[in-house]
Amino acid sequence: MSRVGIRPVEIPQGVQVEVKPTEVVVSGQNGRQTVAVPHGIKVSQTDSKLVVERLGDTKQRRAFHGTVRANLNNAVTGVSVNFEKKLELVGIGYRANLEGNTLNLQVGYTHPVKVEIPEGLAVKVEKNVIVVTGADKQQLGQFCADVRSIRSPEPYKGKGIRYQGEHVRMKQGKAMKSGAA
């Protein structure tokens, strides 16, 4: 049995869930999300809980069991309380600002890098920290990964865009020859 899949998903106050055979629609104060339910997985609602069951014991159904439960939990959490990630800009002259629906990054290139903000995400810039919030955890994580990949932290000086609290392993750099005159 899947340790993740057998746990029920608690539905908080103010979240509505509509269970269909091929999808589950979750709506709340922060929006509406749809989670696809693959063939061989059954989702049922009892009181204020969602229960995920698998119809059979094939390898694929065992894999989908925990995945569907985790996606449902993320959808329920996202529509009730937004997810948030913070990115730090580390480097001299590195800065970011918002121009409408575009994030404008100046991170050491000869030109500013413009990133379009997807629908459903909110971005704030505070000094050298970019705060991204949204209800869809997958979309939020993908956007933050795309922004980080523009200038990922380098291992010698640590300059770049990193997640807040991320540890970057630093390398020593070149060592001088011993016995130099």
C-alpha positions as a printed NumPy array, in Angstrom:
array([[  0.   ,   0.   ,   0.   ],
       [  1.089,   3.549,  -0.725],
       [  1.845,   5.388,   2.492],
       [  0.911,   8.679,   0.875],
       [ -2.109,   7.424,  -1.055],
       [ -4.001,   5.859,   1.854],
       [ -4.107,   9.046,   3.931],
       [ -7.337,  11.029,   3.431],
       [ -7.2  ,  14.672,   2.279],
       [ -8.824,  17.029,   4.788],
       [-11.105,  19.65 ,   3.194],
       [-10.957,  22.936,   5.165],
       [-13.874,  25.305,   5.696],
       [-14.696,  27.401,   2.609],
       [-13.415,  24.908,   0.014],
       [-15.881,  23.245,  -2.364],
       [-15.013,  19.938,  -4.048],
       [-16.825,  18.423,  -7.023],
       [-15.875,  14.793,  -7.732],
       [-16.316,  13.508, -11.305],
       [-15.156,  10.134, -12.685],
       [-12.205,  11.601, -14.645],
       [-11.439,  14.763, -12.66 ],
       [-11.87 ,  16.544,  -9.35 ],
       [-12.682,  20.27 ,  -9.339],
       [-11.548,  22.153,  -6.231],
       [-12.588,  25.778,  -5.693],
       [-11.99 ,  28.198,  -2.849],
       [-11.161,  31.784,  -2.03 ],
       [ -7.905,  31.781,  -4.064],
       [ -9.288,  30.296,  -7.264],
       [-10.277,  27.049,  -8.886],
       [ -8.178,  24.018,  -9.825],
       [ -8.852,  20.805, -11.684],
       [ -7.009,  17.566, -10.88 ],
       [ -7.152,  14.782, -13.461],
       [ -7.98 ,  11.293, -12.187],
       [ -6.4  ,   8.543, -14.337],
       [ -8.091,   5.267, -15.213],
       [ -7.946,   2.772, -12.335],
       [ -8.052,   5.381,  -9.55 ],
       [-11.252,   6.236,  -7.675],
       [-11.772,   9.396,  -5.617],
       [-14.677,   9.602,  -3.182],
       [-15.802,  12.312,  -0.783],
       [-17.002,  11.522,   2.727],
       [-17.933,  14.354,   5.089],
       [-14.982,  16.747,   4.892],
       [-12.432,  14.272,   3.52 ],
       [-11.343,  13.003,   0.12 ],
       [-10.319,   9.346,  -0.085],
       [ -8.231,   8.001,  -2.987],
       [ -8.458,   4.289,  -3.814],
       [ -6.921,   2.225,  -6.57 ],
       [ -8.885,  -0.373,  -8.504],
       [ -6.269,  -3.087,  -8.942],
       [ -2.655,  -3.618,  -8.035],
       [ -0.668,  -2.984, -11.212],
       [  2.602,  -1.073, -11.038],
       [  1.144,   1.948, -12.839],
       [ -1.902,   2.151, -10.572],
       [  0.288,   1.919,  -7.468],
       [  2.347,   4.835,  -8.812],
       [ -0.734,   6.931,  -9.616],
       [ -2.297,   6.256,  -6.188],
       [  0.106,   8.451,  -4.208],
       [  0.511,  10.992,  -7.015],
       [ -3.213,  11.707,  -7.329],
       [ -3.548,  12.047,  -3.55 ],
       [ -0.591,  14.484,  -3.412],
       [ -2.015,  16.536,  -6.317],
       [ -5.416,  16.701,  -4.587],
       [ -3.799,  17.809,  -1.333],
       [ -1.833,  20.529,  -3.178],
       [ -5.002,  21.749,  -4.923],
       [ -6.995,  21.89 ,  -1.671],
       [ -4.153,  23.685,   0.121],
       [ -3.586,  26.092,  -2.777],
       [ -7.179,  27.296,  -3.085],
       [ -7.435,  27.878,   0.68 ],
       [ -3.927,  29.242,   1.43 ],
       [ -1.637,  30.481,  -1.361],
       [  1.783,  28.896,  -1.822],
       [  4.796,  31.222,  -1.661],
       [  8.418,  31.062,  -2.791],
       [ 11.126,  33.681,  -2.426],
       [ 14.08 ,  34.193,  -4.768],
       [ 17.146,  36.213,  -3.768],
       [ 19.324,  38.206,  -6.152],
       [ 22.963,  37.965,  -5.037],
       [ 25.52 ,  40.061,  -6.875],
       [ 26.643,  43.649,  -7.357],
       [ 24.223,  45.503,  -9.612],
       [ 21.709,  42.642,  -9.671],
       [ 18.177,  43.982,  -9.404],
       [ 14.617,  43.286, -10.474],
       [ 11.517,  45.385, -11.037],
       [  7.982,  44.905, -12.304],
       [  6.685,  46.514, -15.495],
       [  3.012,  45.584, -15.705],
       [  2.829,  41.809, -16.202],
       [  6.56 ,  41.473, -16.887],
       [  9.432,  40.826, -14.481],
       [ 12.472,  42.819, -15.612],
       [ 15.791,  41.326, -14.38 ],
       [ 19.211,  42.938, -14.57 ],
       [ 21.575,  40.137, -13.593],
       [ 24.942,  40.816, -15.2  ],
       [ 24.058,  40.508, -18.874],
       [ 24.466,  43.379, -21.336],
       [ 20.697,  43.572, -21.655],
       [ 17.781,  43.303, -19.218],
       [ 16.026,  39.93 , -19.21 ],
       [ 12.229,  40.158, -19.365],
       [ 10.101,  37.293, -18.031],
       [  6.348,  37.152, -18.622],
       [  4.399,  36.403, -15.415],
       [  1.849,  33.597, -15.987],
       [ -1.835,  34.009, -15.192],
       [ -2.621,  32.965, -11.617],
       [  0.705,  34.044, -10.071],
       [  1.413,  37.257,  -8.167],
       [  4.946,  38.668,  -8.032],
       [  6.305,  41.333,  -5.661],
       [  9.839,  42.736,  -5.609],
       [ 11.297,  43.929,  -2.294],
       [ 14.9  ,  45.168,  -2.601],
       [ 16.805,  42.084,  -3.76 ],
       [ 14.046,  39.525,  -3.01 ],
       [ 11.414,  38.377,  -5.499],
       [  8.278,  37.005,  -3.767],
       [  6.082,  34.758,  -5.938],
       [  2.67 ,  33.582,  -4.698],
       [ -0.028,  31.473,  -6.304],
       [ -2.581,  28.725,  -5.783],
       [ -1.07 ,  26.191,  -8.225],
       [  2.042,  24.642,  -6.65 ],
       [  3.297,  23.119,  -9.905],
       [  2.968,  26.383, -11.854],
       [  4.631,  28.333,  -9.038],
       [  7.572,  25.939,  -8.826],
       [  8.052,  25.899, -12.614],
       [  8.042,  29.711, -12.841],
       [ 10.564,  30.028,  -9.998],
       [ 12.797,  27.371, -11.603],
       [ 12.647,  29.227, -14.939],
       [ 13.607,  32.534, -13.278],
       [ 16.42 ,  30.857, -11.316],
       [ 17.805,  29.261, -14.497],
       [ 18.355,  32.706, -16.039],
       [ 21.378,  33.159, -13.743],
       [ 21.779,  30.21 , -11.381],
       [ 24.274,  30.67 ,  -8.529],
       [ 27.881,  30.06 ,  -9.51 ],
       [ 30.161,  28.144,  -7.12 ],
       [ 33.092,  30.595,  -6.845],
       [ 31.525,  33.86 ,  -5.67 ],
       [ 27.941,  32.687,  -5.166],
       [ 26.462,  35.317,  -7.504],
       [ 23.143,  34.591,  -9.157],
       [ 19.482,  33.976,  -8.412],
       [ 18.786,  31.486,  -5.621],
       [ 15.896,  30.377,  -3.46 ],
       [ 15.814,  32.06 ,  -0.08 ],
       [ 17.634,  29.847,   2.396],
       [ 19.296,  27.762,  -0.345],
       [ 22.849,  26.698,   0.458],
       [ 25.302,  27.073,  -2.433],
       [ 28.42 ,  24.932,  -2.13 ],
       [ 31.419,  27.151,  -2.729],
       [ 34.626,  26.021,  -4.423],
       [ 38.059,  27.151,  -3.315],
       [ 39.328,  28.631,  -6.575],
       [ 42.875,  28.65 ,  -7.89 ],
       [ 45.718,  28.137,  -5.444],
       [ 49.055,  29.876,  -5.841],
       [ 52.165,  27.84 ,  -6.63 ],
       [ 54.314,  27.215,  -3.613],
       [ 57.893,  28.485,  -3.794],
       [ 57.099,  31.413,  -6.1  ],
       [ 59.813,  34.021,  -6.064]])
